[in-house]
């Protein structure tokens, strides 16, 4: 113990952060009670030490070499960042285990009771509270998305909405230059026009702006910021894309404040939010993702073409793991790991909602999420996600190890 507490950074010339690890471990070992909280503090201190070391490496090298980091320093800083993220994951999982251990074991192991009048949001919340595996997977997914949130650069939405969308393309069409029926040029300005032309490029700067926007949307989706992605599209005048991105919001009922009181004197009223037809939306997202991926492969388009980007975006929203893993945007191991976990999460959510809708249907067809027309889409989602639903964490790690795209990591 004495050795640990007196360790200095000079004993670790290559990894001075080790001294911080040992000092924190010494403090943990000195704790007589509440070892769980002490363990969390130790893990947090280890993550902070790695982050401080990363900042030190980057700042020292930038000041010495006029802002041009060298390959060795970049590797060291990246290594510290990865180690920091690993400590953060351990911290998150340890915290989750402490929360689970404090919960009533009988409540956690019992099948959740789901009254028929629950909304989709309430159903998912109940399943998250009762299923240990779902909670841990959600914890890992949040970690992966949190890492991505730190490392991406988002497009600036600008102070005002643009006066027109696809202005260069509109100018060409207004001039009377209309492409032929077999031309691979956008011939209209409706949202589906590029898709009808096989994801044909827009004119000039329009295509560049479209790629920039979709790249930012992808980065936001990857970081778990779907609402931010939808807000960015709305700010850029693409309201149709904003609505499409928000289609996955779970159906719920909430109170909203009215500016003028109701006749009875009440100032609040119930309002339905979210999408009660989420299965239909997911099916549409999956179809769009697969068509976009096919177009990207046939056209030998770049990794950051509109087709490639839309394929990844909508595959992520639909929980289409095969299309997501086939995207060139998921070539890093963290991106591929996120693809597995986000699809496993979507599969669990869709399965819980479909089972509840079946129970509602057996009782009455008047429930908002239980129309007979929705059942084919729910069954379709079950069939397409059957394989991903059987995966566990060990299987995901094995898939990542076997992938030729991430073998170098």
DAUR-V79929 format. One line per field, one symbol per residue. phi: phi as a letter, one per 30 degrees, with the letter a starting at -180 (. if undefined). psi: psi as a letter, one per 20 degrees, with the letter a starting at -180 (. if undefined). A space follows every 10 residues. Layout:
phi = ???
psi = ???
This chain:
phi = .ddddcdcdd dbdcbddddd eddddddddd dcbhdddddd dddddddddd dddddddddd ddddbhicdd dddddddddd dddedddddd dddddddddd ddddeddddd dddbedcddd dddddddddc cddddddddd dddddddddd ccccdddidb dddacidddd dddddjdcdd dcdcbdcacd ecedddcihd dddhdedddd dddddddddd dddicddddd ddddddicdd dddddddddd dabbdbdcdc ddedjdcbbd bdbicdcddd dddddddddd dddddddddh dddcdddddd ddddddddid dddddddddc cddddddded dddddddddd dddddddddd ddcadcddcb dddddedddd ddddcddddd dbdddddddd dddddcddc
psi = ghgghjprhh imhhmhhhgh ghghhghghi phrlhghhgg hgghhgghgh hggghggggg hhhhkljnqr gghgggghgh ghgghghhgh gghggghggh hiqohhhhiq pppnqhjqrg ghgggghhhh ogghghhhgg ghgghgghhh jqpqpphqhq pqhqplgghh gghhijnpqr hjqlqpjrjq highghjllq qrpdhggghg ggghghgghg ghjjmghhgh hggghjjmhh hggghiijpq prprpqpqhp qrhjiqiqqp ppraoilhgg ghgggggggh ghgghhghjl rrhkrhgggh ggghhghikn gghghipiil hqhhghgggg hhhhghgggh gghghhhghg hhgqjiphjk qhhhghhghg ggghjgghhi qahghghggh hiphhjhi.
